[in-house]
Amino acid sequence: MSHHLFILSPSDVPLYQLTHQSSRPAPSTTSALSSNLPSWSTSAFAGTVAALSGASSSERPSQSVSGASGNRLSVGSGLDRHVVQMIANASLDVIEETMKMNGGMYMKSIDKFNEWTVSAFVTPGNTKFILLHEGKNDDGIRTFFMDVWEGYVKTMMNAFHTAHTPIRSGVFDTRIRASAKKHL
C-alpha cells in the first residue's frame, strides 16, 4: 500500500513530496465490474478490466513497449508521478471549500479518486499537507500529520531556511520517513 504526501505553500507551490510504500497489507477490494464477469473473461482481459475498474497501474503487470525512437519504455510499472500530482492538485478546490465550512485543521477523507482517498491538514499559516492513501487509517494519518506539522514548524524556525521555498533538509526528510513508517 502506498502513500503520497505533498506539502504546498499558501500560494500552492510544492515545498516537499514523499512517496511511502507501507509494509501493511492493502485492504482487498473486488471491482464491481470484474465480479460480474465470468472467470475466463477476467483472466483473458485482465488489463482491460483493471483499467475500466479504476485499479492502479501498480496492480497491473509491467510491459515493455518500443518507443518512437526505438527505445524500450516500461509501461505499467507503477502509478505515474504526474497522475498522483494531478489527483493532489485536483483536490485543492475541495480542501478550500472544506476549510471555509469547517474550521478544523485536519480533514479526513475529503476527496476520492478511484482507489485513492485524499486527506488534508491545513496549518494556521495556510500551508497544506495533502496525503493520498488507499486504506482507512484515520488515527495513524492524524498522528502522521501532527508529526509532519512539528517537523515543518522546526524547519521554518531554522535560520538557514527561507520560508515558502522547497524543503531540502535531510533531517526533515529522515523524520518524515520515520513517522510514515511508524504511523502509515
RODO-2510 file (C-alpha; in nm, 4 decimals, decimal comma):
residues 184
     n   res          X          Y          Z
     1     m     0,0000     0,0000     0,0000
     2     s     0,1449     0,3350    -0,0952
     3     h     0,1039     0,6830     0,0470
     4     h     0,1889     1,0114    -0,1230
     5     l     0,2488     1,3257     0,0835
     6     f     0,2571     1,6745    -0,0653
     7     i     0,3339     1,9935     0,1263
     8     l     0,2126     2,3062    -0,0514
     9     s     0,2783     2,6692     0,0378
    10     p    -0,0125     2,9124     0,0885
    11     s     0,0198     3,0030    -0,2810
    12     d     0,0037     2,6279    -0,3712
    13     v     0,3730     2,5997    -0,4639
    14     p     0,5092     2,2492    -0,3919
    15     l     0,7526     2,2518    -0,0995
    16     y     0,8015     1,8806    -0,0346
    17     q     0,6904     1,5479    -0,1769
    18     l     0,7206     1,1971    -0,0332
    19     t     0,6130     0,8570    -0,1615
    20     h     0,5998     0,5872     0,1059
    21     q     0,5420     0,2166     0,0454
    22     s     0,3806     0,0643     0,3538
    23     s     0,4517    -0,2924     0,4583
    24     r     0,0971    -0,3234     0,5892
    25     p    -0,1341    -0,5219     0,3616
    26     a    -0,3772    -0,3272     0,1478
    27     p    -0,7448    -0,3976     0,2048
    28     s    -0,8730    -0,6360    -0,0581
    29     t    -1,1377    -0,4825    -0,2755
    30     t    -1,3089    -0,6509    -0,5637
    31     s    -1,4227    -0,4445    -0,8523
    32     a    -1,7949    -0,4430    -0,9287
    33     l    -1,7102    -0,4827    -1,2958
    34     s    -1,4829    -0,7848    -1,2532
    35     s    -1,7135    -0,9562    -1,0043
    36     n    -1,9968    -0,9641    -1,2624
    37     l    -1,7851    -1,1272    -1,5332
    38     p    -1,7060    -1,4984    -1,5699
    39     s    -1,3592    -1,6051    -1,4538
    40     w    -1,2377    -1,6888    -1,8060
    41     s    -1,3077    -1,3348    -1,9243
    42     t    -1,1315    -1,1626    -1,6356
    43     s    -0,8156    -1,3678    -1,6859
    44     a    -0,8112    -1,3161    -2,0630
    45     f    -0,8736    -0,9432    -2,0395
    46     a    -0,7153    -0,8660    -1,7018
    47     g    -0,5530    -0,5414    -1,8178
    48     t    -0,8744    -0,4066    -1,9676
    49     v    -1,0820    -0,4981    -1,6622
    50     a    -0,8237    -0,3387    -1,4327
    51     a    -0,8225    -0,0191    -1,6384
    52     l    -1,2025     0,0043    -1,6519
    53     s    -1,2461    -0,0685    -1,2827
    54     g    -1,0031     0,2044    -1,1800
    55     a    -0,7315    -0,0245    -1,0484
    56     s    -0,3939     0,1404    -1,0110
    57     s    -0,1202     0,0601    -1,2569
    58     s     0,0847    -0,0835    -0,9701
    59     e    -0,1557    -0,3796    -0,9696
    60     r    -0,1021    -0,4478    -1,3391
    61     p     0,1961    -0,6359    -1,4734
    62     s     0,4772    -0,4358    -1,6247
    63     q     0,5013    -0,4396    -2,0037
    64     s     0,7835    -0,3286    -2,2285
    65     v     0,6899    -0,1223    -2,5337
    66     s     0,9063     0,0210    -2,8101
    67     g     0,9028     0,3970    -2,8238
    68     a     0,9098     0,6100    -3,1403
    69     s     1,2881     0,6414    -3,1219
    70     g     1,3354     0,2655    -3,0758
    71     n     1,3962     0,2918    -2,7010
    72     r     1,2271     0,0434    -2,4688
    73     l     0,9752     0,2071    -2,2368
    74     s     0,8324     0,0480    -1,9240
    75     v     0,4553     0,0751    -1,9088
    76     g     0,2500    -0,0139    -1,6020
    77     s     0,5470    -0,0449    -1,3668
    78     g     0,3832     0,1806    -1,1054
    79     l     0,1460     0,4702    -1,0661
    80     d     0,2839     0,7542    -1,2727
    81     r     0,4092     1,0504    -1,0751
    82     h     0,2150     1,3053    -1,2797
    83     v    -0,1139     1,1213    -1,2170
    84     v    -0,0598     1,1364    -0,8408
    85     q     0,0247     1,5075    -0,8653
    86     m    -0,2891     1,5656    -1,0736
    87     i    -0,5041     1,3989    -0,8074
    88     a    -0,3461     1,6121    -0,5338
    89     n    -0,3907     1,9341    -0,7343
    90     a    -0,7486     1,8469    -0,8217
    91     s    -0,8281     1,8110    -0,4521
    92     l    -0,7173     2,1680    -0,3716
    93     d    -1,0614     2,3117    -0,4533
    94     v    -1,2283     2,0601    -0,2215
    95     i    -0,9771     2,1442     0,0531
    96     e    -1,0517     2,5168     0,0226
    97     e    -1,4288     2,4573     0,0300
    98     t    -1,3939     2,2356     0,3365
    99     m    -1,1751     2,4981     0,5070
   100     k    -1,4500     2,7590     0,4608
   101     m    -1,7216     2,5346     0,6059
   102     n    -1,5156     2,3637     0,8749
   103     g    -1,2674     2,5491     1,0930
   104     g    -1,0654     2,2369     1,1757
   105     m    -0,7095     2,1803     1,0636
   106     y    -0,7412     1,8066     0,9929
   107     m    -0,9721     1,6993     0,7118
   108     k    -1,0071     1,3243     0,6756
   109     s    -1,1217     1,1589     0,3552
   110     i    -1,2316     1,4794     0,1837
   111     d    -1,1961     1,3534    -0,1730
   112     k    -1,1756     1,0222    -0,3565
   113     f    -1,0365     0,9343    -0,6984
   114     n    -1,0714     0,5670    -0,7952
   115     e    -0,8940     0,3794    -0,5138
   116     w    -0,7141     0,6892    -0,3802
   117     t    -0,8537     0,8759    -0,0812
   118     v    -0,7326     1,2305    -0,0113
   119     s    -0,6847     1,3560     0,3432
   120     a    -0,5510     1,7006     0,4262
   121     f    -0,4138     1,9106     0,7086
   122     v    -0,4021     2,2903     0,6853
   123     t    -0,1758     2,4876     0,9186
   124     p    -0,2755     2,8255     1,0659
   125     g    -0,0420     2,9836     0,8081
   126     n    -0,2445     2,8145     0,5268
   127     t     0,0260     2,5620     0,4349
   128     k    -0,1425     2,2463     0,3083
   129     f    -0,0340     1,8886     0,3781
   130     i    -0,2075     1,6536     0,1331
   131     l    -0,1927     1,2763     0,1728
   132     l    -0,3135     1,0293    -0,0909
   133     h    -0,3770     0,6871     0,0589
   134     e    -0,5564     0,3656    -0,0280
   135     g    -0,6610     0,2284     0,3108
   136     k    -0,8501     0,3603     0,6084
   137     n    -0,6237     0,4532     0,8997
   138     d    -0,7694     0,7746     1,0425
   139     d    -0,5825     0,7722     1,3754
   140     g    -0,2497     0,6909     1,2104
   141     i    -0,2977     0,9593     0,9462
   142     r    -0,3892     1,2197     1,2081
   143     t    -0,0801     1,1338     1,4130
   144     f     0,1348     1,1383     1,0983
   145     f     0,0054     1,4872     1,0100
   146     m     0,0897     1,6095     1,3609
   147     d     0,4461     1,4770     1,3217
   148     v     0,4753     1,6430     0,9795
   149     w     0,3484     1,9710     1,1250
   150     e     0,6025     1,9529     1,4081
   151     g     0,8854     1,8892     1,1605
   152     y     0,7586     2,1650     0,9325
   153     v     0,7500     2,4199     1,2161
   154     k     1,1034     2,3238     1,3225
   155     t     1,2239     2,3630     0,9639
   156     m     1,0569     2,7045     0,9272
   157     m     1,2162     2,8170     1,2550
   158     n     1,5597     2,7307     1,1160
   159     a     1,7522     3,0496     1,0433
   160     f     1,9104     2,8898     0,7350
   161     h     1,5793     2,8078     0,5654
   162     t     1,3829     3,0646     0,3667
   163     a     1,0064     3,0432     0,4164
   164     h     0,7923     2,9116     0,1284
   165     t     1,0877     2,7575    -0,0559
   166     p     1,1304     2,3840    -0,1229
   167     i     1,2398     2,1858     0,1816
   168     r     1,5672     2,0073     0,1136
   169     s     1,6680     1,9246     0,4696
   170     g     1,7962     1,5709     0,5167
   171     v     1,6907     1,5760     0,8815
   172     f     1,3343     1,6754     0,7877
   173     d     1,3177     1,4022     0,5241
   174     t     1,4502     1,1372     0,7645
   175     r     1,1995     1,2324     1,0364
   176     i     0,9047     1,2349     0,7958
   177     r     1,0029     0,8957     0,6533
   178     a     1,0373     0,7520     1,0052
   179     s     0,6972     0,8887     1,1019
   180     a     0,5412     0,7475     0,7834
   181     k     0,6913     0,4086     0,8565
   182     k     0,5589     0,4202     1,2132
   183     h     0,2073     0,5536     1,1556
   184     l     0,1159     0,4608     0,7981
***
